[in-house]
Amino acid sequence: MTGMQMTMRRFRRGRRRARYGLWAMAGLGMFVLQTPEGAHAGGAPFSARGGIELAQAAALAWAEDARLIYVENDEPVDAGGNAPRWGYLYLSPSRDKYRVYSIENGKIEVATDLGFIFDAPALPETWIDSEQAFLKAEKDAGLDFRAKHDGALESMMLVRGVLHHDEPNKATWALVYSSESSPSLFVLVDAASGNIVKKWRG
């Protein structure tokens, strides 16, 4: 199978509350990141790029050839496209290993290796921040979905080489909205131009 071999990701926080990420739209597998029992989010929200410098420094200390390949919110995104905690996944070709850094309150809360393959190319250095991607998705479809179906944004994910089918070399933000009364809404935003790539319900 080409592309990433993952589909959902579950984060466990506090009383084992689970959130689900992207599923089944790209032939993915499952990614689980657990945080210590009793942990709780209390930091000030920041954008996805707000944690890059710290994550990058840690990743390069781990491996000189570390490459960022995936970003996702580890806590709910607010009305500005920010979250109290973000996760960053790096690949080291020389080590043939993957390492996740979860950042909150300006420090690394979790740093752990993955025990399986996450087949995705490195993200480009330039990509729109979570704030811009969120506002674009909200204006196009998210705001209407949330209002009509009492929905909420569950996940924001940045990845390259699997979601932008027409131009697979491009990085894409994927936003997943959920509702108890309606099928989920998926919105893909081009991470370079900020244009909507695709949206669907399912």
BAVEX-345952 format. One line per field, with one value per atom (N, C-alpha, C): z, y, x. Coordinates in nm, 4 decimals, always signed. Last residue first. Layout:
<guvexs>
z	Z|...
y	Y|...
x	X|...
</guvexs>
This chain:
<guvexs>
z	+0.5671|+0.5731|+0.7126|+0.3224|+0.4446|+0.4467|+0.2008|+0.1869|+0.3234|+0.0001|+0.1221|+0.0972|-0.1184|-0.1273|+0.0057|-0.1118|-0.2059|-0.2298|-0.0736|-0.0420|-0.1509|-0.0391|-0.1123|-0.0644|+0.0656|+0.1511|+0.0827|-0.0631|-0.1136|-0.0199|+0.1091|+0.0482|+0.0093|+0.1962|+0.2977|+0.2416|+0.1037|+0.0515|+0.1470|+0.3075|+0.2709|+0.2224|+0.3306|+0.3002|+0.2486|+0.5566|+0.4732|+0.4551|+0.6383|+0.6138|+0.5191|+0.8788|+0.7663|+0.7580|+0.9746|+0.9894|+0.8617|+0.9789|+0.9383|+0.9500|+1.2792|+1.1356|+1.1023|+1.5513|+1.4729|+1.3228|+1.6689|+1.7111|+1.6249|+1.4611|+1.5197|+1.5582|+1.3652|+1.4026|+1.4637|+1.1239|+1.2105|+1.2408|+1.0494|+1.0675|+1.1696|+0.8123|+0.9285|+0.9339|+0.6932|+0.6955|+0.8246|+0.4897|+0.6197|+0.6057|+0.2878|+0.3040|+0.4508|+0.0501|+0.1869|+0.2010|-0.2684|-0.1853|-0.0454|-0.4228|-0.3617|-0.2666|-0.5420|-0.4197|-0.3532|-0.6793|-0.6700|-0.5409|-0.6574|-0.7877|-0.7920|-0.3805|-0.4840|-0.6203|-0.1005|-0.2179|-0.3421|+0.0870|+0.0780|-0.0485|+0.0653|+0.0740|+0.0507|+0.0774|-0.0012|+0.0083|+0.4113|+0.2688|+0.2038|+0.6675|+0.6144|+0.4652|+0.9533|+0.8419|+0.7954|+1.0985|+1.0678|+0.9462|+1.3522|+1.2433|+1.2208|+1.4845|+1.4560|+1.3412|+1.5525|+1.6312|+1.6089|+1.5784|+1.5116|+1.6016|+1.6074|+1.6638|+1.5811|+1.5728|+1.5549|+1.6186|+1.5407|+1.6749|+1.6751|+1.2794|+1.3367|+1.4785|+1.2021|+1.1644|+1.2398|+1.3018|+1.3373|+1.3123|+1.1871|+1.3325|+1.3760|+0.9133|+0.9664|+1.1164|+0.8995|+0.8652|+0.9222|+0.9671|+1.0481|+1.0249|+0.7565|+0.8971|+0.9827|+0.4982|+0.5321|+0.6810|+0.4582|+0.3454|+0.3846|+0.7091|+0.6170|+0.5064|+0.8104|+0.8778|+0.7816|+0.6355|+0.6437|+0.7083|+0.6913|+0.5561|+0.5594|+0.9633|+0.9190|+0.7777|+0.9540|+1.0281|+0.9776|+0.8092|+0.7583|+0.8242|+0.9781|+0.8431|+0.7869|+1.2109|+1.2170|+1.0797|+1.1351|+1.1693|+1.1733|+0.8588|+0.9968|+1.0206|+0.5474|+0.6233|+0.7630|+0.5022|+0.4979|+0.5842|+0.4195|+0.4198|+0.4094|+0.4156|+0.5199|+0.5306|+0.3647|+0.3176|+0.4313|+0.5356|+0.5052|+0.4512|+0.3950|+0.4816|+0.4383|+0.3208|+0.2942|+0.3893|+0.5084|+0.4527|+0.4280|+0.6717|+0.5409|+0.4793|+0.9518|+0.9121|+0.7809|+1.1102|+0.9983|+0.9722|+1.4715|+1.3408|+1.2355|+1.7184|+1.6954|+1.5619|+1.7771|+1.7274|+1.6980|+2.0786|+1.9464|+1.9078|+2.2422|+2.2362|+2.0936|+2.4603|+2.3550|+2.3494|+2.6019|+2.5617|+2.4510|+2.6603|+2.7586|+2.7292|+2.6210|+2.5653|+2.6757|+2.6652|+2.6945|+2.6358|+2.6414|+2.6045|+2.6394|+2.7010|+2.7966|+2.7688|+2.5097|+2.5824|+2.6817|+2.2588|+2.3250|+2.3855|+2.1824|+2.2143|+2.3041|+1.9356|+2.0413|+2.0605|+1.8179|+1.8400|+1.9554|+1.5706|+1.7078|+1.7169|+1.3978|+1.4036|+1.5494|+1.2241|+1.3360|+1.3273|+1.0898|+1.0465|+1.1595|+1.1282|+1.2380|+1.1973|+0.8846|+0.9261|+1.0384|+0.8732|+0.7781|+0.8238|+1.1153|+1.0956|+0.9998|+1.1341|+1.0826|+1.0727|+1.3718|+1.2926|+1.2495|+1.4535|+1.4259|+1.3319|+1.7084|+1.5906|+1.5723|+1.8535|+1.8376|+1.7056|+2.0817|+1.9457|+1.9462|+2.2979|+2.2827|+2.1389|+2.2972|+2.4111|+2.3934|+1.9693|+2.0636|+2.1780|+1.7193|+1.8124|+1.9068|+1.5688|+1.5049|+1.5887|+1.7086|+1.6297|+1.5581|+1.8672|+1.7591|+1.6742|+1.9294|+1.9672|+1.8443|+1.9291|+1.8639|+1.8998|+2.1950|+2.1067|+2.0551|+2.1656|+2.2457|+2.1539|+1.9746|+2.0816|+2.1810|+1.6232|+1.7547|+1.8544|+1.4313|+1.4673|+1.6047|+1.1648|+1.2769|+1.3043|+1.0077|+1.0469|+1.1665|+0.9513|+0.8513|+0.8855|+0.9780|+1.0205|+0.9126|+1.0132|+0.9220|+0.9753|+1.1219|+1.1541|+1.0615|+1.1027|+0.9775|+1.0022|+1.3601|+1.2780|+1.1491|+1.6296|+1.5039|+1.4122|+1.8737|+1.8659|+1.7438|+1.8042|+1.9086|+1.9104|+1.6248|+1.5729|+1.6764|+1.8035|+1.6998|+1.6453|+1.9564|+2.0202|+1.9184|+1.7570|+1.8335|+1.8995|+1.6744|+1.5810|+1.6541|+1.9020|+1.8502|+1.7587|+1.9197|+2.0288|+1.9800|+1.6716|+1.7109|+1.8195|+1.6682|+1.5749|+1.6230|+1.8095|+1.8765|+1.7917|+1.6406|+1.7673|+1.8416|+1.4311|+1.4117|+1.5422|+1.5388|+1.5114|+1.4935|+1.7976|+1.6643|+1.6445|+2.1315|+2.0367|+1.9024|+2.4508|+2.3125|+2.2258|+2.7575|+2.6666|+2.5252|+2.9384|+2.8788|+2.7907|+3.0367|+3.1077|+3.0504|+3.0208|+2.9442|+3.0230|+3.2417|+3.1913|+3.1212|+3.3681|+3.2984|+3.2487|+3.4723|+3.5567|+3.4891|+3.3102|+3.3798|+3.4689|+3.0327|+3.1687|+3.2288|+2.7047|+2.7972|+2.9381|+2.4014|+2.5338|+2.6203|+2.0755|+2.1616|+2.2964|+1.8018|+1.9376|+2.0160|+1.4857|+1.5600|+1.6982|+1.2265|+1.3547|+1.4328|+0.8792|+0.9859|+1.1177|+0.5684|+0.6770|+0.7817|+0.3250|+0.3450|+0.4570|+0.3402|+0.2653|+0.2819|+0.4911|+0.3644|+0.2843|+0.7424|+0.6236|+0.4954|+0.9428|+0.9290|+0.7883|+1.1659|+1.0304|+1.0172|+1.5129|+1.4017|+1.2695|+1.8123|+1.6940|+1.5822|+2.1616|+2.0438|+1.9242|+2.4813|+2.3523|+2.2455|+2.8165|+2.7109|+2.5782|+3.0569|+2.9401|+2.8305|+3.2232|+3.2480|+3.1223|+3.0886|+3.2063|+3.2275|+2.7551|+2.8504|+2.9692|+2.4732|+2.6009|+2.7010|+2.1314|+2.2424|+2.3695|+1.8438|+1.9673|+2.0713|+1.5018|+1.6122|+1.7345|+1.2209|+1.3286|+1.4274|+1.0075|+0.9904|+1.1100|+0.8206|+0.9453|+0.9158|+0.6288|+0.6696|+0.8069|+0.3579|+0.5003|+0.5309|+0.0345|+0.1251|+0.2696|-0.0890|-0.0916|+0.0029|+0.0000|+0.0000|+0.0000
y	+1.2332|+1.0881|+1.0391|+1.4884|+1.4384|+1.2874|+1.7002|+1.5986|+1.5599|+1.8934|+1.8784|+1.7741|+2.0151|+1.9235|+1.9262|+2.2454|+2.1384|+2.0504|+2.5894|+2.4650|+2.3629|+2.7605|+2.7305|+2.6000|+2.8143|+2.8389|+2.8124|+2.7595|+2.8679|+2.9071|+2.5601|+2.6652|+2.7854|+2.3753|+2.4391|+2.5457|+2.3559|+2.3561|+2.4367|+2.1819|+2.3144|+2.3029|+1.9890|+1.9889|+2.1260|+1.8812|+1.9941|+1.9900|+1.6790|+1.6817|+1.7973|+1.6203|+1.7040|+1.7047|+1.3318|+1.4252|+1.5038|+1.3168|+1.2652|+1.3730|+1.4233|+1.4294|+1.3679|+1.4376|+1.4254|+1.4207|+1.4805|+1.3615|+1.3371|+1.5738|+1.6076|+1.4781|+1.7121|+1.6035|+1.6579|+1.7875|+1.8361|+1.7203|+1.8014|+1.7079|+1.7643|+1.9176|+1.9530|+1.8619|+1.9066|+1.8341|+1.8685|+2.0765|+2.0752|+2.0001|+1.9469|+1.9770|+1.9766|+1.9869|+1.9635|+2.0119|+1.8270|+1.9409|+1.8982|+1.6115|+1.6666|+1.7817|+1.5439|+1.4740|+1.5291|+1.6842|+1.7290|+1.6731|+1.5333|+1.5905|+1.6360|+1.4629|+1.3602|+1.4159|+1.5366|+1.6218|+1.5349|+1.3361|+1.3894|+1.4708|+1.2576|+1.1559|+1.2117|+1.4463|+1.3259|+1.2228|+1.5752|+1.5890|+1.4514|+1.7313|+1.6191|+1.6418|+1.8350|+1.8813|+1.7667|+1.8429|+1.7669|+1.8231|+1.8908|+1.9593|+1.8861|+1.7669|+1.7534|+1.8424|+1.8566|+1.7537|+1.7532|+2.1181|+2.0754|+1.9771|+2.0367|+2.0895|+2.0394|+2.1073|+2.0340|+2.1019|+2.1531|+2.1581|+2.0826|+2.1771|+2.0420|+2.0372|+2.4440|+2.3626|+2.2305|+2.5372|+2.6040|+2.5152|+2.3674|+2.3734|+2.4344|+2.4230|+2.2878|+2.2918|+2.6933|+2.6532|+2.5157|+2.6732|+2.7546|+2.7146|+2.5071|+2.4676|+2.5427|+2.6198|+2.5159|+2.4883|+2.8634|+2.7859|+2.6893|+2.9587|+3.0459|+2.9662|+2.7366|+2.7876|+2.8688|+2.7172|+2.6068|+2.6522|+2.9656|+2.9326|+2.8227|+2.9418|+3.0475|+3.0205|+2.7218|+2.7138|+2.8169|+2.8263|+2.7089|+2.6964|+3.0379|+3.0656|+2.9496|+2.8894|+2.9981|+3.0265|+2.7168|+2.6612|+2.7688|+2.8718|+2.8293|+2.7789|+2.7470|+2.8394|+2.7829|+2.6728|+2.6305|+2.7267|+2.5987|+2.7014|+2.6379|+2.3650|+2.4624|+2.5681|+2.0677|+2.1799|+2.2780|+1.7523|+1.8713|+1.9803|+1.4456|+1.5608|+1.6775|+1.1848|+1.2659|+1.3843|+0.8958|+1.0261|+1.1056|+0.6317|+0.6554|+0.7858|+0.5230|+0.6311|+0.6839|+0.2092|+0.2973|+0.3987|+0.1848|+0.1378|+0.2431|+0.2910|+0.1538|+0.0971|+0.6136|+0.5287|+0.3906|+0.7546|+0.6941|+0.6174|+1.0654|+0.9190|+0.8699|+1.3032|+1.2766|+1.1257|+1.5389|+1.3994|+1.3950|+1.8062|+1.7227|+1.5738|+2.0616|+1.9308|+1.8439|+2.3944|+2.2866|+2.1550|+2.5915|+2.6234|+2.5174|+2.4697|+2.5638|+2.5918|+2.1817|+2.2581|+2.3498|+1.9391|+2.0620|+2.1372|+1.6324|+1.6999|+1.8192|+1.4622|+1.5620|+1.6312|+1.1448|+1.2398|+1.3331|+0.9933|+1.0437|+1.1539|+0.7077|+0.8193|+0.8614|+0.5771|+0.5841|+0.7108|+0.5422|+0.4672|+0.4599|+0.6894|+0.6006|+0.5058|+0.8240|+0.7526|+0.6535|+0.9441|+0.8384|+0.7583|+1.0247|+1.0267|+0.9136|+1.2222|+1.1014|+1.1246|+1.3514|+1.3623|+1.2237|+1.5184|+1.3886|+1.4075|+1.6981|+1.7078|+1.5744|+1.8326|+1.7215|+1.7323|+2.0932|+2.0416|+1.9269|+2.2651|+2.1615|+2.1098|+2.4533|+2.4532|+2.3564|+2.6036|+2.4955|+2.5007|+2.8126|+2.7811|+2.6689|+2.9175|+2.8220|+2.7867|+3.0727|+3.1413|+3.0482|+2.9260|+3.0013|+3.0793|+2.6366|+2.7422|+2.8176|+2.2826|+2.4086|+2.5140|+2.0538|+2.1206|+2.2560|+1.9008|+1.9496|+2.0283|+1.8418|+1.7429|+1.7809|+1.8843|+1.9379|+1.8233|+1.7772|+1.7676|+1.8291|+1.7136|+1.8008|+1.7806|+1.5481|+1.5486|+1.6398|+1.5549|+1.4949|+1.5044|+1.6975|+1.7067|+1.6496|+1.5090|+1.5832|+1.5820|+1.4771|+1.4705|+1.5615|+1.4489|+1.4493|+1.4425|+1.4370|+1.5520|+1.5606|+1.3554|+1.3073|+1.4264|+1.4902|+1.3456|+1.2860|+1.7476|+1.6922|+1.5404|+1.7761|+1.7791|+1.7315|+1.7673|+1.6652|+1.6601|+1.9963|+1.8648|+1.7550|+2.1907|+2.1832|+2.0468|+2.1409|+2.1243|+2.1100|+2.2069|+2.0697|+2.0429|+2.4825|+2.3910|+2.2463|+2.5749|+2.5998|+2.5028|+2.4978|+2.4412|+2.4571|+2.6081|+2.5062|+2.4488|+2.7880|+2.8369|+2.7361|+2.6651|+2.7124|+2.7604|+2.6254|+2.5095|+2.5512|+2.8751|+2.8179|+2.7018|+2.8307|+2.8856|+2.8168|+2.8837|+2.8340|+2.9040|+2.8262|+2.9238|+2.8688|+2.5183|+2.6187|+2.7159|+2.3075|+2.4311|+2.5449|+1.9788|+2.0944|+2.2205|+1.7302|+1.8090|+1.9323|+1.4037|+1.5244|+1.6001|+1.1684|+1.2862|+1.4143|+0.9666|+0.9766|+1.1001|+1.0993|+1.0460|+1.0636|+1.0144|+1.1049|+1.0540|+0.8345|+0.8439|+0.9399|+0.7954|+0.8671|+0.8849|+0.5861|+0.6113|+0.6821|+0.5425|+0.6063|+0.6414|+0.3161|+0.3733|+0.4223|+0.3691|+0.2685|+0.3296|+0.4746|+0.4864|+0.3779|+0.5445|+0.4105|+0.4087|+0.7915|+0.7786|+0.6416|+0.7919|+0.8622|+0.8504|+0.6604|+0.5900|+0.6684|+0.9503|+0.8068|+0.7701|+1.1782|+1.1423|+0.9924|+1.1308|+1.2110|+1.1588|+1.1471|+1.0737|+1.1677|+1.1378|+1.2142|+1.1372|+1.0256|+0.9977|+1.0951|+1.0501|+1.1044|+1.0870|+0.9544|+0.8677|+0.9162|+1.1828|+1.0650|+0.9804|+1.3013|+1.3073|+1.1779|+1.1769|+1.2818|+1.2705|+1.0190|+0.9967|+1.1001|+1.0263|+1.0869|+1.0617|+0.8326|+0.8575|+0.9183|+0.8461|+0.8653|+0.8964|+0.6405|+0.7253|+0.7431|+0.5373|+0.6092|+0.6886|+0.4600|+0.4942|+0.5521|+0.4497|+0.3287|+0.3487|+0.6801|+0.6481|+0.5249|+0.5451|+0.6471|+0.6018|+0.2183|+0.3417|+0.4431|-0.1187|+0.0000|+0.1235
x	-1.9165|-1.9042|-1.8787|-1.8865|-1.9494|-1.9347|-1.6219|-1.7243|-1.7776|-1.4004|-1.4800|-1.5864|-1.0854|-1.1980|-1.2737|-0.9281|-0.8971|-1.0186|-0.9379|-1.0061|-0.9765|-0.6216|-0.7446|-0.8062|-0.3784|-0.4931|-0.6260|-0.1385|-0.2225|-0.3357|-0.0267|+0.0549|-0.0304|-0.2072|-0.1234|-0.0304|-0.5382|-0.4020|-0.3140|-0.7598|-0.7109|-0.5669|-1.0474|-0.9048|-0.8641|-1.2844|-1.2447|-1.0930|-1.5538|-1.4104|-1.3797|-1.7989|-1.7592|-1.6074|-1.9934|-1.8826|-1.8575|-2.3532|-2.2225|-2.1151|-2.5322|-2.5066|-2.3709|-2.5569|-2.6799|-2.6584|-2.3186|-2.3918|-2.5142|-2.0481|-2.1770|-2.2464|-1.7261|-1.8158|-1.9438|-1.4783|-1.5856|-1.6800|-1.1465|-1.2570|-1.3555|-0.9223|-1.0033|-1.1238|-0.6016|-0.7291|-0.8001|-0.3782|-0.4441|-0.5749|-0.1194|-0.2614|-0.3004|+0.1450|+0.0999|-0.0440|+0.2005|+0.1626|+0.1186|+0.2370|+0.3568|+0.3253|-0.0069|+0.0351|+0.1607|-0.2402|-0.1022|-0.0417|-0.4712|-0.4366|-0.2914|-0.4775|-0.4627|-0.4222|-0.3785|-0.3937|-0.3727|-0.3197|-0.4549|-0.4808|-0.0505|-0.1549|-0.2949|+0.1566|+0.1752|+0.0662|+0.1650|+0.1975|+0.2001|-0.0319|+0.0455|+0.0677|-0.1902|-0.1087|-0.0206|-0.5114|-0.3909|-0.3199|-0.7366|-0.6677|-0.5365|-1.0471|-0.9043|-0.8606|-1.3096|-1.2413|-1.0908|-1.5283|-1.4061|-1.3328|-1.8758|-1.7515|-1.6339|-2.2341|-2.1098|-1.9904|-2.5053|-2.4469|-2.3145|-2.5770|-2.5757|-2.5190|-2.5688|-2.6839|-2.6920|-2.3227|-2.4476|-2.5692|-2.1345|-2.1455|-2.2786|-2.1752|-2.1950|-2.2164|-2.1023|-2.2386|-2.2711|-1.8312|-1.9216|-2.0668|-1.7249|-1.7259|-1.8253|-1.7189|-1.8167|-1.8307|-1.5724|-1.6240|-1.7342|-1.5023|-1.5755|-1.6415|-1.3601|-1.4789|-1.5649|-1.1438|-1.2391|-1.3701|-1.0187|-1.0629|-1.1685|-0.9597|-1.0505|-1.1030|-0.7782|-0.9037|-1.0039|-0.5639|-0.6363|-0.7727|-0.4824|-0.5306|-0.6119|-0.4102|-0.5077|-0.5683|-0.2073|-0.3384|-0.4468|-0.0295|-0.0464|-0.1884|+0.0888|+0.0058|-0.0168|+0.4347|+0.2944|+0.2142|+0.7641|+0.6603|+0.5218|+0.9073|+0.9367|+0.8272|+0.7026|+0.7844|+0.8082|+0.7398|+0.6621|+0.7536|+0.8554|+0.8758|+0.7886|+0.6106|+0.7300|+0.7386|+0.5132|+0.4786|+0.6057|+0.4334|+0.4936|+0.4440|+0.5166|+0.4258|+0.4817|+0.5541|+0.5874|+0.4768|+0.5958|+0.5491|+0.5761|+0.6381|+0.6827|+0.6387|+0.7719|+0.6646|+0.7206|+0.9089|+0.9254|+0.8006|+0.8280|+0.8298|+0.8461|+0.7604|+0.8579|+0.8747|+0.5433|+0.5624|+0.6657|+0.5814|+0.5138|+0.5323|+0.7988|+0.7657|+0.7068|+0.6639|+0.7576|+0.7082|+0.4713|+0.6081|+0.7097|+0.2277|+0.2865|+0.4341|+0.3103|+0.2094|+0.2813|+0.3669|+0.4087|+0.2912|+0.4973|+0.3721|+0.4043|+0.6664|+0.6808|+0.5465|+0.7645|+0.6568|+0.6924|+0.9651|+0.9548|+0.8498|+1.0778|+0.9850|+0.9702|+1.3677|+1.2740|+1.1898|+1.6091|+1.4919|+1.3890|+1.8282|+1.7905|+1.6784|+1.8277|+1.9488|+1.9199|+1.5702|+1.6071|+1.7290|+1.3578|+1.5024|+1.5374|+1.0653|+1.1297|+1.2793|+0.8282|+0.9505|+0.9994|+0.5335|+0.5956|+0.7142|+0.3855|+0.4714|+0.5436|+0.0884|+0.1806|+0.2552|-0.0098|+0.0054|+0.1062|-0.2309|-0.1292|-0.1297|-0.4255|-0.3318|-0.2155|-0.4616|-0.4903|-0.3893|-0.6245|-0.5159|-0.5584|-0.8268|-0.7377|-0.6166|-0.9995|-0.8989|-0.8031|-1.1635|-1.2262|-1.1271|-0.9463|-1.0397|-1.0907|-0.9234|-0.8887|-0.9932|-0.8429|-0.9385|-0.8893|-0.5138|-0.6257|-0.7173|-0.3395|-0.3518|-0.4605|-0.3409|-0.3769|-0.3932|-0.0552|-0.1973|-0.2216|+0.1686|+0.1315|-0.0171|+0.4439|+0.3027|+0.2810|+0.7143|+0.6266|+0.4783|+1.0317|+0.8932|+0.8027|+1.3241|+1.2375|+1.0950|+1.6601|+1.5172|+1.4363|+1.9318|+1.8557|+1.7047|+2.0290|+2.0658|+1.9853|+1.8216|+1.8813|+1.9071|+1.7878|+1.7642|+1.8320|+1.8299|+1.9154|+1.9048|+1.6236|+1.7599|+1.8612|+1.4059|+1.4203|+1.5624|+1.4423|+1.4465|+1.4709|+1.4121|+1.5370|+1.5513|+1.1492|+1.2600|+1.3925|+1.0001|+0.9970|+1.1160|+1.0594|+1.0944|+1.0987|+0.9585|+1.0971|+1.1425|+0.6820|+0.7797|+0.9234|+0.4798|+0.5593|+0.6705|+0.3552|+0.4070|+0.4925|+0.2370|+0.3743|+0.4375|-0.0169|+0.0691|+0.2143|-0.0747|-0.0917|+0.0046|-0.2054|-0.1087|-0.1290|-0.3623|-0.3658|-0.2605|-0.1996|-0.2576|-0.2550|-0.2765|-0.1906|-0.2662|-0.4014|-0.4241|-0.3420|-0.5137|-0.4714|-0.4996|-0.3794|-0.4904|-0.4377|-0.3122|-0.2694|-0.3914|-0.4036|-0.4164|-0.3715|-0.1609|-0.2890|-0.2892|+0.0273|+0.0179|-0.1203|-0.0949|-0.0298|-0.0515|-0.0448|-0.1042|-0.0233|-0.1331|-0.0414|-0.1078|-0.1629|-0.2080|-0.0979|-0.2822|-0.1742|-0.2253|-0.3491|-0.3902|-0.2701|-0.3739|-0.3819|-0.4239|-0.5399|-0.4442|-0.4639|-0.6648|-0.6099|-0.5085|-0.7748|-0.6512|-0.5874|-0.9952|-1.0042|-0.8764|-0.9931|-1.0405|-1.0417|-0.9820|-1.0040|-1.0449|-0.8211|-0.8582|-0.8777|-0.8958|-0.8489|-0.9002|-1.0797|-1.0413|-1.0016|-1.0278|-1.0630|-1.0103|-1.1354|-1.0719|-1.1206|-1.0593|-1.1426|-1.0707|-0.9564|-0.9559|-1.0504|-0.9655|-1.0476|-1.0646|-0.6696|-0.7562|-0.8298|-0.6574|-0.6252|-0.7192|-0.5424|-0.6091|-0.5612|-0.6054|-0.5324|-0.6107|-0.5755|-0.6515|-0.5596|-0.6151|-0.5243|-0.6076|-0.6698|-0.7136|-0.6011|-0.4745|-0.6000|-0.6396|-0.1844|-0.2502|-0.3855|+0.0200|-0.0502|-0.1114|+0.0538|+0.0601|-0.0224|+0.1512|+0.1000|+0.1083|+0.0587|+0.1349|+0.0727|+0.0852|+0.0000|+0.0886
</guvexs>
